[in-house]
């Protein structure tokens, strides 16, 4: 009897995780880029590498061009903003939409305050489409708040929900622009961020201020 040849099964090649030092270097470059570009938006790749304590050759091993680094930085920042909203969105249905919109304005300010120039460059610069796509979870979150606010009669109803949601986002960006141009104190930037999004949603100055004070109430903070 002729013996059939034995089929040797080859194990599927495993994808090797990047070396720890390479991953750390990449993270260091992103952090250095955020720090340096916030001070000098025209900073070169070489300057960013130096800020990270790495050689010029090292940065090109991760990012072939300055635009590639900017794209990575934009996606990285968007991921942070999306993550900041995750805990809040899990309680969306049970929360007052006005207070939740105020919290959203405050949280966004917290994420961008320390990198104002870079954040403004990101949302107004050549990466705007990429950033918009990356921020879809955040934008969906704002849309849901606005939709609930309109449905309950808390928010204005004379503007379609999708448009009103975009105007809320634009109001927050306008505050960021003002903060960069006139070097607003952090507390003032946060106050304006909250008041501006509430104003666009249809609240009077007095009502928006009351919601802001409620947001800052230690008793309210303890329940969030």
C-alpha positions in Angstrom: 0.0 0.0 0.0 1.3 3.4 -0.9 1.5 5.6 2.1 0.1 9.1 1.7 2.5 11.9 2.4 1.9 13.6 5.7 0.7 17.2 5.4 2.6 19.5 7.6 0.5 22.2 9.1 2.4 25.5 9.4 1.4 27.7 12.2 0.0 31.1 11.1 2.6 33.8 11.5 1.9 35.9 14.5 1.9 39.7 14.3 4.6 40.9 16.6 3.7 43.8 18.8 5.9 46.8 18.4 8.9 47.0 20.7 8.2 48.8 23.9 10.9 51.5 23.1 9.4 52.2 19.7 5.9 52.6 21.1 7.3 54.8 23.8 9.2 56.9 21.3 6.1 57.4 19.2 4.1 58.5 22.3 7.0 60.9 23.3 7.0 62.4 19.8 3.2 63.0 20.0 3.5 64.6 23.4 6.5 66.7 22.3 4.6 67.8 19.2 1.6 68.9 21.2 3.8 70.9 23.6 6.0 72.5 21.0 3.3 73.2 18.4 1.2 74.9 21.0 4.1 77.4 21.5 5.2 77.6 17.9 2.7 76.3 15.3 5.5 76.4 12.6 7.9 74.2 14.5 9.8 71.7 12.3 10.1 68.0 12.7 13.7 68.4 13.8 12.6 70.7 16.6 9.9 68.3 17.7 12.4 65.4 17.8 14.7 67.5 19.9 11.8 68.4 22.3 11.2 64.6 22.6 14.9 64.0 23.3 15.2 62.0 20.0 17.3 62.2 16.9 16.1 63.6 13.6 16.4 60.0 12.2 14.2 58.7 14.9 11.2 60.9 14.1 11.4 59.9 10.4 11.1 56.3 11.5 7.6 57.1 12.8 6.4 60.0 10.6 7.6 60.5 7.1 6.4 64.1 6.9 5.2 66.9 9.2 1.7 66.5 7.8 1.7 62.8 8.9 2.6 63.8 12.4 -0.1 66.5 12.4 -2.7 63.9 11.3 -1.7 61.6 14.1 -1.8 64.4 16.6 -5.3 65.4 15.4 -6.6 61.8 15.7 -4.9 61.5 19.1 -6.6 64.7 20.4 -10.0 63.6 19.0 -9.7 60.3 20.8 -9.1 62.1 24.1 -12.2 64.3 23.6 -14.3 61.2 22.7 -13.1 59.4 25.8 -13.9 62.3 28.0 -17.5 62.0 26.9 -18.0 58.3 27.4 -18.9 58.4 31.1 -21.3 61.2 30.5 -23.1 59.6 27.6 -23.8 56.4 29.7 -26.1 58.6 31.9 -27.6 60.6 29.0 -31.2 59.4 29.3 -31.5 60.2 33.0 -29.8 63.6 33.0 -31.2 67.1 32.6 -30.1 68.1 29.0 -29.4 71.7 30.0 -27.0 70.6 32.8 -25.5 67.9 30.5 -24.8 70.5 27.8 -23.2 72.7 30.4 -21.0 69.8 31.5 -20.0 69.1 28.0 -18.9 72.6 27.4 -16.9 72.5 30.6 -15.3 69.2 29.8 -14.3 70.3 26.3 -12.7 73.4 27.7 -10.7 71.2 30.2 -9.4 69.1 27.3 -8.2 72.1 25.2 -7.3 74.7 27.7 -3.6 73.7 28.1 -3.2 73.3 24.3 -5.3 76.3 23.0 -3.2 77.3 20.0 -2.7 73.7 18.9 -6.4 72.9 19.4 -7.4 76.0 17.3 -4.9 75.0 14.6 -6.4 71.5 14.5 -10.1 72.6 14.2 -9.4 75.4 11.8 -6.4 74.1 9.8 -5.9 71.7 7.0 -6.8 68.7 9.2 -10.4 69.9 9.7 -12.0 67.1 7.7 -10.0 64.4 9.4 -10.8 65.9 12.8 -14.5 66.2 12.0 -14.6 62.5 11.1 -12.5 61.5 14.2 -14.9 63.5 16.4 -18.0 61.7 15.2 -18.7 60.0 18.6 -18.5 63.4 20.3 -20.7 65.1 17.7 -23.2 62.3 18.1 -23.1 62.9 21.8 -23.9 66.6 21.4 -26.6 65.8 18.8 -28.3 63.4 21.3 -28.2 66.1 24.1 -29.7 68.7 21.7 -32.4 66.3 20.4 -33.5 65.5 24.0 -33.4 69.2 24.9 -35.6 70.1 22.0 -38.0 67.1 22.6 -38.5 68.1 26.2 -39.0 71.8 25.4 -35.9 72.8 27.3 -34.0 74.0 24.2 -35.2 76.2 21.4 -37.2 74.5 18.7 -37.0 77.1 15.9 -33.8 75.6 14.5 -33.5 72.0 13.2 -31.7 69.7 15.6 -28.8 68.9 13.3 -28.2 72.6 12.6 -28.5 73.5 16.3 -26.1 70.8 17.2 -23.5 72.2 14.8 -24.0 75.7 16.1 -23.4 74.5 19.6 -20.0 73.1 18.5 -19.2 76.4 16.6 -20.0 78.4 19.7 -17.4 76.4 21.7 -14.8 76.9 19.0 -15.5 80.6 19.0 -14.6 80.7 22.7 -11.4 78.9 22.0 -10.6 81.4 19.3 -11.2 84.3 21.7 -9.1 82.6 24.4 -6.2 82.3 22.0 -6.4 85.8 20.7 -6.8 87.5 24.1 -5.1 85.0 26.4 -8.2 84.6 28.6 -7.7 83.1 32.1 -8.7 79.5 32.4 -11.7 80.1 34.6 -13.0 82.8 32.2 -12.6 80.5 29.2 -14.5 77.8 31.0 -17.3 80.2 32.0 -17.6 81.5 28.4 -17.6 78.0 27.0 -20.5 77.0 29.2 -22.5 80.2 28.7 -22.0 80.2 25.0 -23.3 76.7 24.3 -26.3 77.3 26.6 -27.0 80.7 24.8 -27.1 79.0 21.4 -29.4 76.4 22.8 -31.9 79.2 23.7 -31.3 80.1 27.3 -31.4 83.6 28.5 -28.3 85.1 30.2 -29.9 84.8 33.6 -30.9 81.2 33.1 -27.5 80.2 31.6 -25.8 81.8 34.6 -28.0 79.8 37.0 -27.1 76.6 35.2 -23.4 77.5 35.4 -23.7 78.1 39.1 -25.6 74.8 39.5 -22.7 73.1 37.6 -20.2 74.6 40.1 -22.3 73.7 43.2 -20.4 71.2 45.3 -23.6 69.4 46.1 -24.3 68.9 42.4 -20.6 67.9 41.8 -21.0 65.1 44.4 -23.8 63.5 42.4 -22.0 63.4 39.1 
